[in-house]
Amino acid sequence: MKYFLIVILAVVFAFKALAQTNKYFDAPFGGGGGFVAGWQIPQIDPLNLKLNKIGIPELSTSGVFTTGGAGFIYIGFVKNLRVGGMGFGGSISSSTTIGNENLEAVYSLGGGGLTVEYTLPFIKNIGLSVGAIVGGGNHSIEFFKNDDSFAWSDFENETNISTKIEKSYWIFTPTLNAEFPVYRFIALRLGVGYQLTFAGDWEADNGQSIIGVPSDLRADGFFIQAGIFAGFFSF
């Protein structure tokens, strides 16, 4: 909802400014928001070592496809500076069957926060901005071990296992984003960044503490993103 409010405010201010002058702005102006898809590459090699011992095929180390939203608005009183927000999430999984048991592992990550960016003034016609995301995130591992069938009559005696461990953390992500206006009210985004995570502890089901999780099992990593924004864009 907040992203749509940002878009609405940006368009209102844009039309007000256009009504007063027919000249282009001498600095980037406007803002907008929309859908963003990404590809994030966390550090999950320690998890795959554990899955090998269990007998579950390794998760892909090439990355996690994420979806989410983002938005920004130029604040005006600081030339070329814009602020906004971004959120994303995605998961990957791997499964196998051993005897009459179905085994599956699911790795999920997500996050979001405040974005602060500076649009390079010597680049014209597109918005090329350097900045960062400051916020929070979470990644989790779920493990399922199920029989071939379930029965309500045996529910209290079920031996099926579902276990989840997760870690929440702070994130700081340097970014480089480029918006390409295809129309004054539509822009395409391409961007890259590197997510850094800080603090936080792993917890098991119901907030129980868990020890011995490898320190190199982290959500830190490179990501790319692409999206389409609606709003008002004057670069």
C-alpha positions in Angstrom: 0.0 0.0 0.0 2.8 2.5 0.8 4.3 2.0 -2.6 1.0 3.0 -4.3 0.8 6.1 -2.1 4.3 7.1 -3.2 3.2 6.8 -6.8 0.1 8.8 -6.3 2.0 11.6 -4.5 4.7 11.6 -7.2 2.2 12.0 -10.0 0.3 14.8 -8.2 3.4 16.8 -7.6 4.5 16.2 -11.2 1.3 17.5 -12.7 1.4 20.6 -10.4 4.9 21.4 -11.5 4.1 20.9 -15.2 1.2 23.2 -14.9 3.6 26.0 -13.8 6.3 25.6 -16.5 6.9 23.9 -19.8 10.7 23.6 -19.3 12.4 20.4 -18.4 13.8 20.2 -14.8 17.5 20.8 -14.4 17.7 17.8 -12.1 15.9 14.4 -11.9 12.3 14.9 -10.7 9.3 12.7 -9.9 9.1 9.2 -8.7 7.1 6.0 -8.9 6.8 2.4 -7.9 6.0 -1.0 -9.2 6.9 -4.7 -9.6 10.5 -5.9 -9.3 11.9 -9.4 -9.9 15.3 -10.4 -8.8 17.9 -13.1 -8.7 19.8 -13.4 -5.4 22.8 -15.6 -4.7 23.1 -16.6 -1.0 25.8 -18.7 0.6 24.2 -22.2 1.0 27.0 -24.6 0.5 26.9 -25.7 4.2 23.2 -26.5 3.8 23.9 -28.7 0.8 26.5 -30.6 2.8 23.8 -31.4 5.3 21.3 -32.4 2.6 23.9 -34.8 1.2 24.1 -36.7 4.5 20.3 -36.9 4.7 20.0 -38.1 1.1 18.2 -35.1 -0.4 19.5 -33.7 -3.7 21.5 -30.4 -3.3 19.7 -27.1 -3.7 20.8 -25.0 -6.7 23.7 -22.7 -5.8 23.1 -20.5 -8.9 20.6 -18.4 -7.0 17.0 -17.7 -5.8 14.4 -16.0 -7.9 12.6 -13.3 -5.9 9.6 -11.1 -6.5 8.5 -7.9 -4.8 7.9 -4.2 -5.1 9.9 -1.0 -4.9 9.3 2.7 -5.1 11.0 6.1 -4.8 10.5 9.8 -4.9 12.9 12.7 -5.4 12.8 14.8 -2.3 13.5 18.0 -4.1 15.2 20.1 -1.5 18.4 18.0 -2.0 19.2 17.9 -5.7 19.5 14.4 -7.3 18.6 12.6 -4.0 15.7 10.2 -3.8 14.3 8.0 -1.1 11.9 5.1 -1.2 11.4 1.5 -0.1 11.8 -2.0 -1.4 10.7 -5.5 -0.4 11.3 -9.0 -1.9 11.1 -12.7 -1.2 11.6 -16.1 -2.8 12.5 -19.7 -2.2 14.0 -22.9 -3.7 13.4 -26.5 -2.8 14.7 -30.0 -3.4 12.9 -33.3 -2.8 13.3 -37.1 -3.1 11.6 -40.3 -2.1 13.3 -43.0 -0.1 11.3 -46.1 0.5 7.8 -45.0 1.5 9.1 -41.6 2.8 9.0 -38.3 1.0 11.8 -35.9 1.9 11.9 -32.3 1.0 14.0 -29.2 2.0 13.0 -25.6 1.3 15.2 -22.6 1.6 13.5 -19.2 1.7 14.8 -15.7 2.0 13.2 -12.2 2.1 13.8 -8.7 3.2 13.2 -5.0 2.6 13.8 -1.6 3.9 14.5 2.1 3.2 16.3 3.0 0.0 18.5 6.1 -0.3 20.0 6.9 -3.7 21.9 9.6 -5.6 21.2 10.0 -9.3 24.4 10.8 -11.2 23.9 14.3 -12.7 26.2 13.8 -15.7 24.1 11.0 -17.1 21.2 12.3 -19.2 17.9 10.7 -20.4 18.1 7.8 -17.9 18.3 7.7 -14.2 21.6 6.1 -13.1 21.7 6.0 -9.3 24.0 4.8 -6.6 22.8 4.1 -3.1 21.8 1.5 -0.6 19.0 -0.5 1.0 19.0 -0.3 4.9 16.5 -2.6 6.6 15.9 -6.1 7.7 15.6 -9.6 6.3 15.1 -13.3 7.1 16.1 -16.6 5.7 14.9 -20.0 6.7 15.3 -23.8 6.2 12.3 -26.1 6.3 12.7 -29.9 6.3 9.8 -32.3 5.7 9.7 -36.1 6.2 6.3 -37.6 5.3 4.8 -41.0 4.8 3.0 -41.7 1.5 -0.4 -41.1 3.1 -2.1 -39.4 6.0 -5.1 -40.6 8.0 -7.2 -38.5 10.4 -7.8 -41.5 12.6 -4.0 -41.8 13.2 -3.3 -38.1 13.4 -2.2 -38.2 17.1 0.2 -41.0 16.2 1.7 -39.5 13.1 5.5 -39.9 12.6 5.7 -37.2 10.0 8.3 -34.6 10.7 8.3 -30.9 9.9 11.1 -28.8 11.2 12.0 -25.2 10.5 15.0 -23.1 11.5 15.3 -19.4 10.7 17.4 -16.3 11.2 16.4 -12.6 11.1 19.1 -10.0 10.6 19.8 -6.4 9.6 20.8 -5.7 6.0 22.9 -3.1 4.3 22.9 -3.4 0.5 24.9 -1.1 -1.8 23.1 -0.8 -5.1 23.5 0.6 -8.6 20.1 1.1 -10.4 19.2 2.4 -13.8 15.7 3.5 -14.9 15.0 3.8 -18.6 11.8 5.9 -19.3 9.8 4.3 -22.2 7.2 7.0 -21.6 7.0 9.9 -19.2 4.8 7.8 -16.9 6.5 4.3 -17.4 10.1 3.3 -16.7 12.0 0.0 -16.8 14.5 -0.7 -14.1 17.8 -2.8 -14.2 19.9 -3.0 -11.1 22.6 -4.8 -9.2 23.8 -4.9 -5.6 25.4 -6.9 -2.9 23.5 -7.8 0.3 25.4 -7.7 3.6 23.8 -9.1 6.7 24.5 -8.3 10.4 23.5 -9.7 13.8 20.7 -12.1 14.5 20.6 -15.7 15.8 19.2 -18.9 14.4 16.1 -20.2 16.0 14.2 -23.5 15.7 10.5 -24.2 15.9 8.6 -22.0 18.3 11.6 -19.7 18.9 13.9 -22.3 20.4 17.6 -21.6 20.3 19.8 -23.8 18.1 23.5 -24.2 18.2 26.1 -25.3 15.8 24.7 -23.7 12.6 27.7 -23.1 10.3 28.8 -19.4 10.3 29.2 -19.4 6.6 25.5 -20.3 6.0 24.6 -16.7 5.2 22.2 -14.7 3.0 25.0 -12.4 2.0 25.5 -12.3 -1.7 25.2 -10.6 -5.1 21.9 -9.9 -6.7 20.4 -8.5 -9.9 16.9 -7.0 -10.3 14.6 -5.9 -13.1 11.2 -4.3 -13.0 8.6 -1.9 -14.4 7.6 1.3 -12.6 4.6 3.6 -13.1 4.8 7.2 -12.0 6.3 10.4 -13.3 9.9 10.4 -14.5 12.0 13.4 -15.7 15.7 12.5 -15.9 
